[in-house]
């Protein structure tokens, strides 16, 4: 039965030493078998292969052009080095357009001149007529004022609810999709 040491491929320290085998008898040097043992194999010279291609003498390679406005590091060959680890965020942009919410003031008036200025600047204005809940006639007057304002400025007025109490007036150069008339989160959840 094999021992635990043999199972792991290690010599058994308690095993009886095996006597050494006798050395082979010297062979006759004139026999062909012994000739192969005497001659040492010829070693080939070690050749290293490099990817360096020598440049022709007198010819200089043109460095790649540096992009306009490049302020980053350069390699030893004069090429721009893009360090992907040194990524910085661009400076914050100051917005030039906004979404404005307007409701009637304490005297139930709309600031139509200020709304027109903001629309000319590109701001989108949402007008809320819900505070005038018991004044149907005054709501209609405000709607007519906004219609006149939209005709003067050249933008449309869009109703955001079924009662026409939330009205949207897009700013100049603001695109409004008039084909999709679905509001709320339900259309977003369907996709």
Protein Blocks (a to p, Z undefined) as FASTA:
>chain_A
ZZfklmnopacfkbccdddddddddddfkbmklmmmmpccdddddddddfbdcddehiac
ddddddehiabdcdfkopacddfklccdddddddfbdcddddddfkopacfklmmmmmmn
opacdddfklmmmlmklmmmmmmmmmmmmmmnopacddfbfnopaccdddehiacdfkbc
cecjklmmmZZ
